[in-house]
Amino acid sequence: MSPPDSGREKVDSKAAVKPQMLTIKVVGQEKVVHHTMRMTDKLKVLMDVWYHKVPNVTYGTGVFLYDGLRVRRNMTPVGLEMEDGDMLDFFEHMDGGAGPFIVGSM
């Protein structure tokens, strides 16, 4: 019979298992949206939620970035190694502007 504390460390089995759900924050210029989803869901779900909750942004008119990487609709949080509370940035495409600026043309 071994003593109650035989020198083995107890491992919390819940700590070793990654959560199946996570909450991701999407930040745009004027709006912040939080969405909870499964680690294996495609990020298309999150993008659809963003466009639905931000009515002044037309569907498909922007780009989502995670740590500087452009996020595509078929990517998943597990594929990007995302964790609960991570953030995506949303940037609208900009059209127009001035022509090319040439240094020393004046």
Phi and psi restraints in degrees (range 20) as a CNS / XPLOR table:
assign (resid 1 and name C) (resid 2 and name N)
       (resid 2 and name CA) (resid 2 and name C) 1.0 -91.3 20.0 2
assign (resid 2 and name N) (resid 2 and name CA)
       (resid 2 and name C) (resid 3 and name N) 1.0 153.4 20.0 2
assign (resid 2 and name C) (resid 3 and name N)
       (resid 3 and name CA) (resid 3 and name C) 1.0 -64.3 20.0 2
assign (resid 3 and name N) (resid 3 and name CA)
       (resid 3 and name C) (resid 4 and name N) 1.0 157.6 20.0 2
assign (resid 3 and name C) (resid 4 and name N)
       (resid 4 and name CA) (resid 4 and name C) 1.0 -54.3 20.0 2
assign (resid 4 and name N) (resid 4 and name CA)
       (resid 4 and name C) (resid 5 and name N) 1.0 -39.1 20.0 2
assign (resid 4 and name C) (resid 5 and name N)
       (resid 5 and name CA) (resid 5 and name C) 1.0 -112.7 20.0 2
assign (resid 5 and name N) (resid 5 and name CA)
       (resid 5 and name C) (resid 6 and name N) 1.0 93.3 20.0 2
assign (resid 5 and name C) (resid 6 and name N)
       (resid 6 and name CA) (resid 6 and name C) 1.0 -87.4 20.0 2
assign (resid 6 and name N) (resid 6 and name CA)
       (resid 6 and name C) (resid 7 and name N) 1.0 15.9 20.0 2
assign (resid 6 and name C) (resid 7 and name N)
       (resid 7 and name CA) (resid 7 and name C) 1.0 89.9 20.0 2
assign (resid 7 and name N) (resid 7 and name CA)
       (resid 7 and name C) (resid 8 and name N) 1.0 -6.6 20.0 2
assign (resid 7 and name C) (resid 8 and name N)
       (resid 8 and name CA) (resid 8 and name C) 1.0 -79.8 20.0 2
assign (resid 8 and name N) (resid 8 and name CA)
       (resid 8 and name C) (resid 9 and name N) 1.0 138.4 20.0 2
assign (resid 8 and name C) (resid 9 and name N)
       (resid 9 and name CA) (resid 9 and name C) 1.0 -84.8 20.0 2
assign (resid 9 and name N) (resid 9 and name CA)
       (resid 9 and name C) (resid 10 and name N) 1.0 137.7 20.0 2
assign (resid 9 and name C) (resid 10 and name N)
       (resid 10 and name CA) (resid 10 and name C) 1.0 -82.5 20.0 2
assign (resid 10 and name N) (resid 10 and name CA)
       (resid 10 and name C) (resid 11 and name N) 1.0 135.6 20.0 2
assign (resid 10 and name C) (resid 11 and name N)
       (resid 11 and name CA) (resid 11 and name C) 1.0 -108.1 20.0 2
assign (resid 11 and name N) (resid 11 and name CA)
       (resid 11 and name C) (resid 12 and name N) 1.0 125.9 20.0 2
assign (resid 11 and name C) (resid 12 and name N)
       (resid 12 and name CA) (resid 12 and name C) 1.0 -76.0 20.0 2
assign (resid 12 and name N) (resid 12 and name CA)
       (resid 12 and name C) (resid 13 and name N) 1.0 114.5 20.0 2
assign (resid 12 and name C) (resid 13 and name N)
       (resid 13 and name CA) (resid 13 and name C) 1.0 -65.8 20.0 2
assign (resid 13 and name N) (resid 13 and name CA)
       (resid 13 and name C) (resid 14 and name N) 1.0 -28.5 20.0 2
assign (resid 13 and name C) (resid 14 and name N)
       (resid 14 and name CA) (resid 14 and name C) 1.0 -70.5 20.0 2
assign (resid 14 and name N) (resid 14 and name CA)
       (resid 14 and name C) (resid 15 and name N) 1.0 -32.1 20.0 2
assign (resid 14 and name C) (resid 15 and name N)
       (resid 15 and name CA) (resid 15 and name C) 1.0 -69.8 20.0 2
assign (resid 15 and name N) (resid 15 and name CA)
       (resid 15 and name C) (resid 16 and name N) 1.0 -28.9 20.0 2
assign (resid 15 and name C) (resid 16 and name N)
       (resid 16 and name CA) (resid 16 and name C) 1.0 -81.3 20.0 2
assign (resid 16 and name N) (resid 16 and name CA)
       (resid 16 and name C) (resid 17 and name N) 1.0 -17.2 20.0 2
assign (resid 16 and name C) (resid 17 and name N)
       (resid 17 and name CA) (resid 17 and name C) 1.0 -95.9 20.0 2
assign (resid 17 and name N) (resid 17 and name CA)
       (resid 17 and name C) (resid 18 and name N) 1.0 128.2 20.0 2
assign (resid 17 and name C) (resid 18 and name N)
       (resid 18 and name CA) (resid 18 and name C) 1.0 -74.1 20.0 2
assign (resid 18 and name N) (resid 18 and name CA)
       (resid 18 and name C) (resid 19 and name N) 1.0 146.9 20.0 2
assign (resid 18 and name C) (resid 19 and name N)
       (resid 19 and name CA) (resid 19 and name C) 1.0 -67.9 20.0 2
assign (resid 19 and name N) (resid 19 and name CA)
       (resid 19 and name C) (resid 20 and name N) 1.0 148.0 20.0 2
assign (resid 19 and name C) (resid 20 and name N)
       (resid 20 and name CA) (resid 20 and name C) 1.0 -83.0 20.0 2
assign (resid 20 and name N) (resid 20 and name CA)
       (resid 20 and name C) (resid 21 and name N) 1.0 -20.2 20.0 2
assign (resid 20 and name C) (resid 21 and name N)
       (resid 21 and name CA) (resid 21 and name C) 1.0 -116.7 20.0 2
assign (resid 21 and name N) (resid 21 and name CA)
       (resid 21 and name C) (resid 22 and name N) 1.0 150.8 20.0 2
assign (resid 21 and name C) (resid 22 and name N)
       (resid 22 and name CA) (resid 22 and name C) 1.0 -148.1 20.0 2
assign (resid 22 and name N) (resid 22 and name CA)
       (resid 22 and name C) (resid 23 and name N) 1.0 155.8 20.0 2
assign (resid 22 and name C) (resid 23 and name N)
       (resid 23 and name CA) (resid 23 and name C) 1.0 -108.3 20.0 2
assign (resid 23 and name N) (resid 23 and name CA)
       (resid 23 and name C) (resid 24 and name N) 1.0 127.1 20.0 2
assign (resid 23 and name C) (resid 24 and name N)
       (resid 24 and name CA) (resid 24 and name C) 1.0 -115.0 20.0 2
assign (resid 24 and name N) (resid 24 and name CA)
       (resid 24 and name C) (resid 25 and name N) 1.0 139.1 20.0 2
assign (resid 24 and name C) (resid 25 and name N)
       (resid 25 and name CA) (resid 25 and name C) 1.0 -104.6 20.0 2
assign (resid 25 and name N) (resid 25 and name CA)
       (resid 25 and name C) (resid 26 and name N) 1.0 130.5 20.0 2
assign (resid 25 and name C) (resid 26 and name N)
       (resid 26 and name CA) (resid 26 and name C) 1.0 -109.6 20.0 2
assign (resid 26 and name N) (resid 26 and name CA)
       (resid 26 and name C) (resid 27 and name N) 1.0 126.7 20.0 2
assign (resid 26 and name C) (resid 27 and name N)
       (resid 27 and name CA) (resid 27 and name C) 1.0 -118.0 20.0 2
assign (resid 27 and name N) (resid 27 and name CA)
       (resid 27 and name C) (resid 28 and name N) 1.0 123.9 20.0 2
assign (resid 27 and name C) (resid 28 and name N)
       (resid 28 and name CA) (resid 28 and name C) 1.0 -113.7 20.0 2
assign (resid 28 and name N) (resid 28 and name CA)
       (resid 28 and name C) (resid 29 and name N) 1.0 -170.4 20.0 2
assign (resid 28 and name C) (resid 29 and name N)
       (resid 29 and name CA) (resid 29 and name C) 1.0 -65.9 20.0 2
assign (resid 29 and name N) (resid 29 and name CA)
       (resid 29 and name C) (resid 30 and name N) 1.0 -38.1 20.0 2
assign (resid 29 and name C) (resid 30 and name N)
       (resid 30 and name CA) (resid 30 and name C) 1.0 -121.5 20.0 2
assign (resid 30 and name N) (resid 30 and name CA)
       (resid 30 and name C) (resid 31 and name N) 1.0 -0.4 20.0 2
assign (resid 30 and name C) (resid 31 and name N)
       (resid 31 and name CA) (resid 31 and name C) 1.0 -144.6 20.0 2
assign (resid 31 and name N) (resid 31 and name CA)
       (resid 31 and name C) (resid 32 and name N) 1.0 146.9 20.0 2
assign (resid 31 and name C) (resid 32 and name N)
       (resid 32 and name CA) (resid 32 and name C) 1.0 -125.5 20.0 2
assign (resid 32 and name N) (resid 32 and name CA)
       (resid 32 and name C) (resid 33 and name N) 1.0 130.1 20.0 2
assign (resid 32 and name C) (resid 33 and name N)
       (resid 33 and name CA) (resid 33 and name C) 1.0 -125.9 20.0 2
assign (resid 33 and name N) (resid 33 and name CA)
       (resid 33 and name C) (resid 34 and name N) 1.0 130.8 20.0 2
assign (resid 33 and name C) (resid 34 and name N)
       (resid 34 and name CA) (resid 34 and name C) 1.0 -105.0 20.0 2
assign (resid 34 and name N) (resid 34 and name CA)
       (resid 34 and name C) (resid 35 and name N) 1.0 138.7 20.0 2
assign (resid 34 and name C) (resid 35 and name N)
       (resid 35 and name CA) (resid 35 and name C) 1.0 -144.1 20.0 2
assign (resid 35 and name N) (resid 35 and name CA)
       (resid 35 and name C) (resid 36 and name N) 1.0 131.9 20.0 2
assign (resid 35 and name C) (resid 36 and name N)
       (resid 36 and name CA) (resid 36 and name C) 1.0 -99.4 20.0 2
assign (resid 36 and name N) (resid 36 and name CA)
       (resid 36 and name C) (resid 37 and name N) 1.0 132.0 20.0 2
assign (resid 36 and name C) (resid 37 and name N)
       (resid 37 and name CA) (resid 37 and name C) 1.0 -149.5 20.0 2
assign (resid 37 and name N) (resid 37 and name CA)
       (resid 37 and name C) (resid 38 and name N) 1.0 168.7 20.0 2
assign (resid 37 and name C) (resid 38 and name N)
       (resid 38 and name CA) (resid 38 and name C) 1.0 -76.0 20.0 2
assign (resid 38 and name N) (resid 38 and name CA)
       (resid 38 and name C) (resid 39 and name N) 1.0 152.7 20.0 2
assign (resid 38 and name C) (resid 39 and name N)
       (resid 39 and name CA) (resid 39 and name C) 1.0 -62.7 20.0 2
assign (resid 39 and name N) (resid 39 and name CA)
       (resid 39 and name C) (resid 40 and name N) 1.0 -25.5 20.0 2
assign (resid 39 and name C) (resid 40 and name N)
       (resid 40 and name CA) (resid 40 and name C) 1.0 -99.2 20.0 2
assign (resid 40 and name N) (resid 40 and name CA)
       (resid 40 and name C) (resid 41 and name N) 1.0 -2.6 20.0 2
assign (resid 40 and name C) (resid 41 and name N)
       (resid 41 and name CA) (resid 41 and name C) 1.0 -69.2 20.0 2
assign (resid 41 and name N) (resid 41 and name CA)
       (resid 41 and name C) (resid 42 and name N) 1.0 146.0 20.0 2
assign (resid 41 and name C) (resid 42 and name N)
       (resid 42 and name CA) (resid 42 and name C) 1.0 -71.1 20.0 2
assign (resid 42 and name N) (resid 42 and name CA)
       (resid 42 and name C) (resid 43 and name N) 1.0 145.2 20.0 2
assign (resid 42 and name C) (resid 43 and name N)
       (resid 43 and name CA) (resid 43 and name C) 1.0 -69.0 20.0 2
assign (resid 43 and name N) (resid 43 and name CA)
       (resid 43 and name C) (resid 44 and name N) 1.0 -6.0 20.0 2
assign (resid 43 and name C) (resid 44 and name N)
       (resid 44 and name CA) (resid 44 and name C) 1.0 -56.0 20.0 2
assign (resid 44 and name N) (resid 44 and name CA)
       (resid 44 and name C) (resid 45 and name N) 1.0 -38.0 20.0 2
assign (resid 44 and name C) (resid 45 and name N)
       (resid 45 and name CA) (resid 45 and name C) 1.0 -59.7 20.0 2
assign (resid 45 and name N) (resid 45 and name CA)
       (resid 45 and name C) (resid 46 and name N) 1.0 -46.5 20.0 2
assign (resid 45 and name C) (resid 46 and name N)
       (resid 46 and name CA) (resid 46 and name C) 1.0 -65.2 20.0 2
assign (resid 46 and name N) (resid 46 and name CA)
       (resid 46 and name C) (resid 47 and name N) 1.0 -40.5 20.0 2
assign (resid 46 and name C) (resid 47 and name N)
       (resid 47 and name CA) (resid 47 and name C) 1.0 -65.0 20.0 2
assign (resid 47 and name N) (resid 47 and name CA)
       (resid 47 and name C) (resid 48 and name N) 1.0 -41.4 20.0 2
assign (resid 47 and name C) (resid 48 and name N)
       (resid 48 and name CA) (resid 48 and name C) 1.0 -62.1 20.0 2
assign (resid 48 and name N) (resid 48 and name CA)
       (resid 48 and name C) (resid 49 and name N) 1.0 -40.8 20.0 2
assign (resid 48 and name C) (resid 49 and name N)
       (resid 49 and name CA) (resid 49 and name C) 1.0 -62.3 20.0 2
assign (resid 49 and name N) (resid 49 and name CA)
       (resid 49 and name C) (resid 50 and name N) 1.0 -42.6 20.0 2
assign (resid 49 and name C) (resid 50 and name N)
       (resid 50 and name CA) (resid 50 and name C) 1.0 -58.4 20.0 2
assign (resid 50 and name N) (resid 50 and name CA)
       (resid 50 and name C) (resid 51 and name N) 1.0 -51.0 20.0 2
assign (resid 50 and name C) (resid 51 and name N)
       (resid 51 and name CA) (resid 51 and name C) 1.0 -66.0 20.0 2
assign (resid 51 and name N) (resid 51 and name CA)
       (resid 51 and name C) (resid 52 and name N) 1.0 -29.6 20.0 2
assign (resid 51 and name C) (resid 52 and name N)
       (resid 52 and name CA) (resid 52 and name C) 1.0 -72.7 20.0 2
assign (resid 52 and name N) (resid 52 and name CA)
       (resid 52 and name C) (resid 53 and name N) 1.0 -38.8 20.0 2
assign (resid 52 and name C) (resid 53 and name N)
       (resid 53 and name CA) (resid 53 and name C) 1.0 -85.6 20.0 2
assign (resid 53 and name N) (resid 53 and name CA)
       (resid 53 and name C) (resid 54 and name N) 1.0 -13.6 20.0 2
assign (resid 53 and name C) (resid 54 and name N)
       (resid 54 and name CA) (resid 54 and name C) 1.0 -116.2 20.0 2
assign (resid 54 and name N) (resid 54 and name CA)
       (resid 54 and name C) (resid 55 and name N) 1.0 86.8 20.0 2
assign (resid 54 and name C) (resid 55 and name N)
       (resid 55 and name CA) (resid 55 and name C) 1.0 -66.8 20.0 2
assign (resid 55 and name N) (resid 55 and name CA)
       (resid 55 and name C) (resid 56 and name N) 1.0 -23.5 20.0 2
assign (resid 55 and name C) (resid 56 and name N)
       (resid 56 and name CA) (resid 56 and name C) 1.0 -84.5 20.0 2
assign (resid 56 and name N) (resid 56 and name CA)
       (resid 56 and name C) (resid 57 and name N) 1.0 5.9 20.0 2
assign (resid 56 and name C) (resid 57 and name N)
       (resid 57 and name CA) (resid 57 and name C) 1.0 -113.1 20.0 2
assign (resid 57 and name N) (resid 57 and name CA)
       (resid 57 and name C) (resid 58 and name N) 1.0 122.7 20.0 2
assign (resid 57 and name C) (resid 58 and name N)
       (resid 58 and name CA) (resid 58 and name C) 1.0 -74.4 20.0 2
assign (resid 58 and name N) (resid 58 and name CA)
       (resid 58 and name C) (resid 59 and name N) 1.0 139.7 20.0 2
assign (resid 58 and name C) (resid 59 and name N)
       (resid 59 and name CA) (resid 59 and name C) 1.0 -54.4 20.0 2
assign (resid 59 and name N) (resid 59 and name CA)
       (resid 59 and name C) (resid 60 and name N) 1.0 129.7 20.0 2
assign (resid 59 and name C) (resid 60 and name N)
       (resid 60 and name CA) (resid 60 and name C) 1.0 80.8 20.0 2
assign (resid 60 and name N) (resid 60 and name CA)
       (resid 60 and name C) (resid 61 and name N) 1.0 12.2 20.0 2
assign (resid 60 and name C) (resid 61 and name N)
       (resid 61 and name CA) (resid 61 and name C) 1.0 -99.8 20.0 2
assign (resid 61 and name N) (resid 61 and name CA)
       (resid 61 and name C) (resid 62 and name N) 1.0 19.4 20.0 2
assign (resid 61 and name C) (resid 62 and name N)
       (resid 62 and name CA) (resid 62 and name C) 1.0 -148.5 20.0 2
assign (resid 62 and name N) (resid 62 and name CA)
       (resid 62 and name C) (resid 63 and name N) 1.0 -176.2 20.0 2
assign (resid 62 and name C) (resid 63 and name N)
       (resid 63 and name CA) (resid 63 and name C) 1.0 -130.5 20.0 2
assign (resid 63 and name N) (resid 63 and name CA)
       (resid 63 and name C) (resid 64 and name N) 1.0 140.3 20.0 2
assign (resid 63 and name C) (resid 64 and name N)
       (resid 64 and name CA) (resid 64 and name C) 1.0 -105.3 20.0 2
assign (resid 64 and name N) (resid 64 and name CA)
       (resid 64 and name C) (resid 65 and name N) 1.0 134.0 20.0 2
assign (resid 64 and name C) (resid 65 and name N)
       (resid 65 and name CA) (resid 65 and name C) 1.0 -124.2 20.0 2
assign (resid 65 and name N) (resid 65 and name CA)
       (resid 65 and name C) (resid 66 and name N) 1.0 140.7 20.0 2
assign (resid 65 and name C) (resid 66 and name N)
       (resid 66 and name CA) (resid 66 and name C) 1.0 -126.9 20.0 2
assign (resid 66 and name N) (resid 66 and name CA)
       (resid 66 and name C) (resid 67 and name N) 1.0 114.7 20.0 2
assign (resid 66 and name C) (resid 67 and name N)
       (resid 67 and name CA) (resid 67 and name C) 1.0 50.4 20.0 2
assign (resid 67 and name N) (resid 67 and name CA)
       (resid 67 and name C) (resid 68 and name N) 1.0 40.9 20.0 2
assign (resid 67 and name C) (resid 68 and name N)
       (resid 68 and name CA) (resid 68 and name C) 1.0 82.9 20.0 2
assign (resid 68 and name N) (resid 68 and name CA)
       (resid 68 and name C) (resid 69 and name N) 1.0 -5.5 20.0 2
assign (resid 68 and name C) (resid 69 and name N)
       (resid 69 and name CA) (resid 69 and name C) 1.0 -95.4 20.0 2
assign (resid 69 and name N) (resid 69 and name CA)
       (resid 69 and name C) (resid 70 and name N) 1.0 131.4 20.0 2
assign (resid 69 and name C) (resid 70 and name N)
       (resid 70 and name CA) (resid 70 and name C) 1.0 -69.9 20.0 2
assign (resid 70 and name N) (resid 70 and name CA)
       (resid 70 and name C) (resid 71 and name N) 1.0 128.1 20.0 2
assign (resid 70 and name C) (resid 71 and name N)
       (resid 71 and name CA) (resid 71 and name C) 1.0 -91.7 20.0 2
assign (resid 71 and name N) (resid 71 and name CA)
       (resid 71 and name C) (resid 72 and name N) 1.0 129.9 20.0 2
assign (resid 71 and name C) (resid 72 and name N)
       (resid 72 and name CA) (resid 72 and name C) 1.0 -102.1 20.0 2
assign (resid 72 and name N) (resid 72 and name CA)
       (resid 72 and name C) (resid 73 and name N) 1.0 157.9 20.0 2
assign (resid 72 and name C) (resid 73 and name N)
       (resid 73 and name CA) (resid 73 and name C) 1.0 -61.3 20.0 2
assign (resid 73 and name N) (resid 73 and name CA)
       (resid 73 and name C) (resid 74 and name N) 1.0 -30.3 20.0 2
assign (resid 73 and name C) (resid 74 and name N)
       (resid 74 and name CA) (resid 74 and name C) 1.0 -89.6 20.0 2
assign (resid 74 and name N) (resid 74 and name CA)
       (resid 74 and name C) (resid 75 and name N) 1.0 -0.4 20.0 2
assign (resid 74 and name C) (resid 75 and name N)
       (resid 75 and name CA) (resid 75 and name C) 1.0 -76.0 20.0 2
assign (resid 75 and name N) (resid 75 and name CA)
       (resid 75 and name C) (resid 76 and name N) 1.0 159.0 20.0 2
assign (resid 75 and name C) (resid 76 and name N)
       (resid 76 and name CA) (resid 76 and name C) 1.0 -125.4 20.0 2
assign (resid 76 and name N) (resid 76 and name CA)
       (resid 76 and name C) (resid 77 and name N) 1.0 157.5 20.0 2
assign (resid 76 and name C) (resid 77 and name N)
       (resid 77 and name CA) (resid 77 and name C) 1.0 -59.1 20.0 2
assign (resid 77 and name N) (resid 77 and name CA)
       (resid 77 and name C) (resid 78 and name N) 1.0 -38.9 20.0 2
assign (resid 77 and name C) (resid 78 and name N)
       (resid 78 and name CA) (resid 78 and name C) 1.0 -65.8 20.0 2
assign (resid 78 and name N) (resid 78 and name CA)
       (resid 78 and name C) (resid 79 and name N) 1.0 -36.0 20.0 2
assign (resid 78 and name C) (resid 79 and name N)
       (resid 79 and name CA) (resid 79 and name C) 1.0 -66.8 20.0 2
assign (resid 79 and name N) (resid 79 and name CA)
       (resid 79 and name C) (resid 80 and name N) 1.0 -29.4 20.0 2
assign (resid 79 and name C) (resid 80 and name N)
       (resid 80 and name CA) (resid 80 and name C) 1.0 -94.6 20.0 2
assign (resid 80 and name N) (resid 80 and name CA)
       (resid 80 and name C) (resid 81 and name N) 1.0 2.3 20.0 2
assign (resid 80 and name C) (resid 81 and name N)
       (resid 81 and name CA) (resid 81 and name C) 1.0 57.1 20.0 2
assign (resid 81 and name N) (resid 81 and name CA)
       (resid 81 and name C) (resid 82 and name N) 1.0 41.7 20.0 2
assign (resid 81 and name C) (resid 82 and name N)
       (resid 82 and name CA) (resid 82 and name C) 1.0 -77.3 20.0 2
assign (resid 82 and name N) (resid 82 and name CA)
       (resid 82 and name C) (resid 83 and name N) 1.0 155.9 20.0 2
assign (resid 82 and name C) (resid 83 and name N)
       (resid 83 and name CA) (resid 83 and name C) 1.0 -124.9 20.0 2
assign (resid 83 and name N) (resid 83 and name CA)
       (resid 83 and name C) (resid 84 and name N) 1.0 163.1 20.0 2
assign (resid 83 and name C) (resid 84 and name N)
       (resid 84 and name CA) (resid 84 and name C) 1.0 -56.1 20.0 2
assign (resid 84 and name N) (resid 84 and name CA)
       (resid 84 and name C) (resid 85 and name N) 1.0 130.8 20.0 2
assign (resid 84 and name C) (resid 85 and name N)
       (resid 85 and name CA) (resid 85 and name C) 1.0 91.7 20.0 2
assign (resid 85 and name N) (resid 85 and name CA)
       (resid 85 and name C) (resid 86 and name N) 1.0 -2.1 20.0 2
assign (resid 85 and name C) (resid 86 and name N)
       (resid 86 and name CA) (resid 86 and name C) 1.0 -64.7 20.0 2
assign (resid 86 and name N) (resid 86 and name CA)
       (resid 86 and name C) (resid 87 and name N) 1.0 163.1 20.0 2
assign (resid 86 and name C) (resid 87 and name N)
       (resid 87 and name CA) (resid 87 and name C) 1.0 -127.0 20.0 2
assign (resid 87 and name N) (resid 87 and name CA)
       (resid 87 and name C) (resid 88 and name N) 1.0 138.8 20.0 2
assign (resid 87 and name C) (resid 88 and name N)
       (resid 88 and name CA) (resid 88 and name C) 1.0 -107.3 20.0 2
assign (resid 88 and name N) (resid 88 and name CA)
       (resid 88 and name C) (resid 89 and name N) 1.0 144.7 20.0 2
assign (resid 88 and name C) (resid 89 and name N)
       (resid 89 and name CA) (resid 89 and name C) 1.0 -102.1 20.0 2
assign (resid 89 and name N) (resid 89 and name CA)
       (resid 89 and name C) (resid 90 and name N) 1.0 140.8 20.0 2
assign (resid 89 and name C) (resid 90 and name N)
       (resid 90 and name CA) (resid 90 and name C) 1.0 -115.9 20.0 2
assign (resid 90 and name N) (resid 90 and name CA)
       (resid 90 and name C) (resid 91 and name N) 1.0 129.7 20.0 2
assign (resid 90 and name C) (resid 91 and name N)
       (resid 91 and name CA) (resid 91 and name C) 1.0 -126.4 20.0 2
assign (resid 91 and name N) (resid 91 and name CA)
       (resid 91 and name C) (resid 92 and name N) 1.0 128.5 20.0 2
assign (resid 91 and name C) (resid 92 and name N)
       (resid 92 and name CA) (resid 92 and name C) 1.0 -76.4 20.0 2
assign (resid 92 and name N) (resid 92 and name CA)
       (resid 92 and name C) (resid 93 and name N) 1.0 146.0 20.0 2
assign (resid 92 and name C) (resid 93 and name N)
       (resid 93 and name CA) (resid 93 and name C) 1.0 -68.3 20.0 2
assign (resid 93 and name N) (resid 93 and name CA)
       (resid 93 and name C) (resid 94 and name N) 1.0 139.3 20.0 2
assign (resid 93 and name C) (resid 94 and name N)
       (resid 94 and name CA) (resid 94 and name C) 1.0 -106.4 20.0 2
assign (resid 94 and name N) (resid 94 and name CA)
       (resid 94 and name C) (resid 95 and name N) 1.0 128.2 20.0 2
assign (resid 94 and name C) (resid 95 and name N)
       (resid 95 and name CA) (resid 95 and name C) 1.0 -110.8 20.0 2
assign (resid 95 and name N) (resid 95 and name CA)
       (resid 95 and name C) (resid 96 and name N) 1.0 154.0 20.0 2
assign (resid 95 and name C) (resid 96 and name N)
       (resid 96 and name CA) (resid 96 and name C) 1.0 86.4 20.0 2
assign (resid 96 and name N) (resid 96 and name CA)
       (resid 96 and name C) (resid 97 and name N) 1.0 -154.7 20.0 2
assign (resid 96 and name C) (resid 97 and name N)
       (resid 97 and name CA) (resid 97 and name C) 1.0 105.7 20.0 2
assign (resid 97 and name N) (resid 97 and name CA)
       (resid 97 and name C) (resid 98 and name N) 1.0 179.6 20.0 2
assign (resid 97 and name C) (resid 98 and name N)
       (resid 98 and name CA) (resid 98 and name C) 1.0 -78.9 20.0 2
assign (resid 98 and name N) (resid 98 and name CA)
       (resid 98 and name C) (resid 99 and name N) 1.0 164.6 20.0 2
assign (resid 98 and name C) (resid 99 and name N)
       (resid 99 and name CA) (resid 99 and name C) 1.0 -68.1 20.0 2
assign (resid 99 and name N) (resid 99 and name CA)
       (resid 99 and name C) (resid 100 and name N) 1.0 -174.0 20.0 2
assign (resid 99 and name C) (resid 100 and name N)
       (resid 100 and name CA) (resid 100 and name C) 1.0 -65.2 20.0 2
assign (resid 100 and name N) (resid 100 and name CA)
       (resid 100 and name C) (resid 101 and name N) 1.0 141.2 20.0 2
assign (resid 100 and name C) (resid 101 and name N)
       (resid 101 and name CA) (resid 101 and name C) 1.0 -96.5 20.0 2
assign (resid 101 and name N) (resid 101 and name CA)
       (resid 101 and name C) (resid 102 and name N) 1.0 122.9 20.0 2
assign (resid 101 and name C) (resid 102 and name N)
       (resid 102 and name CA) (resid 102 and name C) 1.0 -112.1 20.0 2
assign (resid 102 and name N) (resid 102 and name CA)
       (resid 102 and name C) (resid 103 and name N) 1.0 122.6 20.0 2
assign (resid 102 and name C) (resid 103 and name N)
       (resid 103 and name CA) (resid 103 and name C) 1.0 -70.2 20.0 2
assign (resid 103 and name N) (resid 103 and name CA)
       (resid 103 and name C) (resid 104 and name N) 1.0 134.4 20.0 2
assign (resid 103 and name C) (resid 104 and name N)
       (resid 104 and name CA) (resid 104 and name C) 1.0 78.0 20.0 2
assign (resid 104 and name N) (resid 104 and name CA)
       (resid 104 and name C) (resid 105 and name N) 1.0 17.5 20.0 2
assign (resid 104 and name C) (resid 105 and name N)
       (resid 105 and name CA) (resid 105 and name C) 1.0 -84.0 20.0 2
assign (resid 105 and name N) (resid 105 and name CA)
       (resid 105 and name C) (resid 106 and name N) 1.0 -9.1 20.0 2
